[in-house]
Amino acid sequence: MISLTERYLAAALRSIPDAQRADVDRELRSSIADAVEDRVAAGEERASAEKAVLEGLGEPTRLASGYTGRPLYVIGPDVFLVYRHILATLVGVIVPIVAVVLTTVALAGGAGYLDGLMAGIGGAFSTGVHLAFWVTLTFVFLERAEVARGARTEMVAATGRWTVDRLPSRPAGRISVGETVGEVLTTLLSIGGLLFLRDTAWFTDAAAARIAVLDPALSVFWVPALITVLMALAGLRIVVYLVGRWTMPLAVSHAALQVAIAAPLVALALGGSLIDPRFAAQLGRPELARGDGPVMLILARA
């Protein structure tokens, strides 16, 4: 089991720059240990002594700000931590959900895949901007408006005195907002890249027909299927964040979706059905489209 001291240090050191982290870690660890030993020598039980020392140090992020010299308050020290937590949670959860939902709705309404993706990304960006603006405005109002003083006082009182019970149970295991947003955006960009390769005309043939990179036959089934799987992968990452950790069913589902993406790509590459032969011919490299060509073999092995 991770000790209270280790959990406290993990929470505090996250805000410390790398150059200072080792020195701050040694200083904090030493001062905590000395304070605990003093209490134990005075007859206090070690567990209660450790808890009392850590709670005496206060909220880890606030303690870390004293070492870095960077104030926490853009809005105000009493409510800043509440503001940051609310904003990060709303943006991390709502923005990816909006992106997935709007893209799905646009596709269901008959929009093209690229248009659907752009609708999702645009709606997600707009939602994030609105969330940041209105949450910030709300807290500025709570901080500065005289009529909101009572509400701010009640909020501060409701958060209560910081205790070790608020420490994360597993500091290294929680899925962060940043990880989730990054994974969802990466998945959406993958969809965008797939649509770009499918829809962007690189050359035209003698009949002025467009020639894209991907074999046009893929648009009938494989491109929609891969987009569906990628959307499911983005949705799964949101579920993992909401759960807070990877569970066995979630991990198995993630692995299955990864296989559902990789296996068709390998099969199509080795079968010579991935690159449009006309595109390869226009480049003067017909071997690019062949399943036994070096590019397809490298792609299949990757």
Order of alpha helices (4+ residues) and beta strands (2+ residues): alpha-alpha-alpha-alpha-alpha-alpha-alpha-alpha-beta-beta-alpha-alpha-alpha-alpha
